[in-house]
Amino acid sequence: MQRLSEQILAHAGGLPEGTPVSAKSLLHLGNRAAVDQALSRLVERGQLIRADRGVYLRPVTSRFGTRSPSVEQAVEALASQRGEVIVSSGAAAANTLGLTTQVPIRSVYLTSGRTRKMNLGKQVVELRHAPRWQLPAHRIPDSPQPVNCRVGGGVTAPTPHRPGRAVFPHPVPHGRVSLTVANE
């Protein structure tokens, strides 16, 4: 019979890169106290990364050593696991669209959940709570609004239809951005 920590590593190893593992999802392997203790020991040994309270990630191992998973994959997986809406902030979006050459140093994302910091190895990702109108409508399941904005390259432009605000009516190929102003 395998140890609990070996079972947890086998479970985490079968998941795609960046997929978070929570203690709640491992309760089929043992009781809560044993799972929490095993996760804590795996973090101490460096076999798992504690990203947030109750959220763990498996580091990526290559011939060059180990590293934490990519921020985008980890944030996307966290959003799907917790049912939150998480989008990149304005500075990262402007850089992705080519509107600026400045690259943001800190990774900041807007979320429908609570404000918190997520640690991915030595990199800190800040998740800031944003009001509902700043998040894209197509990712909120119970939103009455239709899809009103989407920009290619993983960038969404939250644009409630108000006079004088920019609107992205359809996907835009990366590198070409055309803005239209909504008039009501």
N, C-alpha and C positions, 0 to 999 in steps of 0.2 A: 504494500500500500504506500502511495506517495505521501510526502509531507504536504501540509496545507500550502506552504509557500511555493512548493514546486507545482502544485495544481494551479495556483494563482498565476504563476509565470507562464505555464502552458496555456491557460485561458487568454492571457494578455498577448502571448506570442501569436495566437491564431487570429487576432484582430488586425485590421489595416493600420498603417502608420498614422499616428496622431489620434487614434480613437481612445477616448478616456475610459478608464475602468473605475467604477465606484464600488464602495464597500457593499452597498445595497444590491448591486448586481451579482455579488459573489456569495450571497447567503445560502445558495444551494450547496456550497462546499463545506460549510460549517456554521457555528453560531456566530453572532455579531462580534462578541468579544475576541474570539479566536481569529476572525478575519481581520479585525482592526489591528490586532497585535502582529499578525503576519505581514500586513501591509506596512506597518511601522518599521518592522525589521528589514523588509525589502528596500525601503527608502534609505535606511541607515547603511545598507550594503551597496547602494548605488544601482540597484537593479530596477527600481522604479523611481519616477519623479513625482513629487507631490505638487500638483498644479494649484489646487484650491482645496478648501475644506471638503473632504470626502471624494476628491477627484484625483486620480493618479494616471500617469502616462508612462508607457514603456519607452526608454531611450532607444534611439536608432543606432545600431552598431554597424560599422563598415570597416574596411581594411585600414582606414585612417584613424579609427578610434570610435568613441561613442559621442553622440550629440543628442540634444533634445529634438523632438519633432518640430516641423515647421509651424510657425505661429498660425498661419492661415488654416492649416488642417486641424490644428488643435482647437481653434476658436469655432470652426465650422462644426466639428464633432461635438463640442460642448453645447453649442446652440441646439443641435438636434437632440442631444441627450436630455437637456433640461427644458426644451420647448420654448426657448427664448428667441427673440429676434436680435441678432448681432450683426452690425455693419461697420465698415471702417469709417474713421473720422474724416473730417474735411481735408486735413493736410495730406493724408495718405491718398485720398481720392483725387485731389488736385494733381499730385505727382503722377498717379497712374494714368490720368487723362492727358498728361503732358502739358498742363496749364502752368506748371512751375518746374524748375529743375531742382528745387530744394527737396531733400529727402528727410522726412521726419526721423528724429533720433529715437523717440519713444513710440512704442506701438500703443495707440489709443483706439478703442472701438466703442461704439455706442450700442447700448443694450436695453432691452425692455425689462431686464431683471435689475437687481440691486447693483450699486456701485461697489466694485471690488478690484483687487489686484491679483493676477494670476502669475505664478512663477514657472517659467519654462527653463530650467537650468539656471543660468545666470541672467537670462533676459526676463524683464518684468513687463507684462502686458496689462495695461489699465483698461478696465471695462467700466464705462461711465453710463449711469442711467440717463436715458433721454426720454422726453415726452413722446407720446404716441404719434404725434403729427410729424416728428422728425424721422421716423422709421418708415421704410417702404411698405406700402399697403399690401403688396402681393405676398409678403412673407408673414402677415398676421392672419391666422386662420379665421378669426371671427370678425374681421374688418368688413364693413359694408361697402368700402370703396373698391372699385376695380383696379386692375394694374394700371397705374398712371405714370410710372417712370421706371426706366431701366437703362443703364449705360453699360456697354460691353466692357470686358476686362474685370468683372467682379465688382464694379463700382455702381452704387445705386444713388440716385439723386432724390432725396426726399422733397417732394414738391406738392404740397397741397395746392389746389387750384385757387389762387388768390391773384388779384390784379398786380401786374408788375413783377411776378415771380417767374423764373425760368422753368420751362417744362421740357422733359425728354419724353416724347410720345412713343418711341420705339427703340429697340436696341441700336446702338451706334457702334460701328466698327472701331476698334482701338486705333487711336491716332487721329480720327476725324470726328470732331465734335461740332454739332450745329445746335445753336440755342434758339428757341422760339419763346416769345413772351405770351403768356395766357392773358387774354382779355375777357372780362365778364361784363 
